[in-house]
Amino acid sequence: QVQLVESGGGLVQAGGSLRLSCAASRSILSINVMGWYRQAPGKERELVALMTNPGGIGYADSVKGRFTISRDDASNTVYLQMNSLKLEDTAVYYCKASVTRATMTRYDYWGQGTQVTVSS
């Protein structure tokens, strides 16, 4: 199992920046995919950014050029740097880890989420 704890959310004005952190309970080198998702009230959860192991990165079109996903292997932490925040970025942000075992069965693990609120 993988436990994930998100932090770094808060209230920020449009145009501002926040950095979200996701601390994992095991080495992220053993996790096939880590990603950030978000969900606004009344809307479906959507992918924001992901990082594969080894080395792939992808972003939703809505955040390209503004958000950056990165990691620190020593601390088992994945980050989401969010710049030029917009009102529509307001949501609960979730960290997800996906692990594929030798049986080729994939397991998904979710953090509890951290609230990001962007004000005008």
C-alpha positions, 0 to 999 in steps of 0.5 A, spaced: 500 500 500 501 507 498 499 512 503 499 519 500 499 526 504 497 532 500 499 539 503 500 546 500 493 548 498 490 555 500 487 561 498 491 565 493 489 571 488 488 570 481 495 571 477 498 568 484 502 561 485 502 555 490 506 549 490 502 543 492 506 537 495 504 530 495 508 525 500 508 518 499 509 512 504 514 509 500 519 510 494 516 513 489 521 510 484 517 504 485 511 507 483 509 507 476 505 513 475 504 519 480 499 524 478 495 530 480 488 531 479 482 536 481 475 536 482 471 542 483 464 542 486 459 539 481 464 537 476 468 530 475 475 529 477 480 531 472 487 529 470 492 535 471 499 533 471 502 526 471 509 523 471 511 516 469 517 512 472 521 512 468 521 519 465 514 521 462 510 527 464 504 530 461 499 536 462 492 537 461 491 542 456 488 547 461 494 548 465 500 547 460 505 553 461 502 554 468 503 548 472 509 544 473 510 537 476 516 535 479 519 530 484 524 529 490 526 522 490 530 523 497 524 525 500 519 521 496 515 527 494 512 529 488 510 537 487 505 541 483 508 548 482 502 552 480 503 559 477 498 564 473 492 561 477 485 563 474 479 562 478 477 556 474 483 553 478 479 553 484 478 545 486 480 540 491 487 537 488 488 530 489 495 526 489 494 519 486 499 513 485 499 507 481 503 501 482 503 495 477 505 489 480 508 482 477 501 480 476 500 486 471 494 488 476 494 495 477 493 498 484 491 506 485 492 510 491 489 517 493 490 522 498 485 526 501 486 532 497 488 539 499 483 545 497 486 551 492 481 557 492 483 562 487 480 569 488 479 575 483 
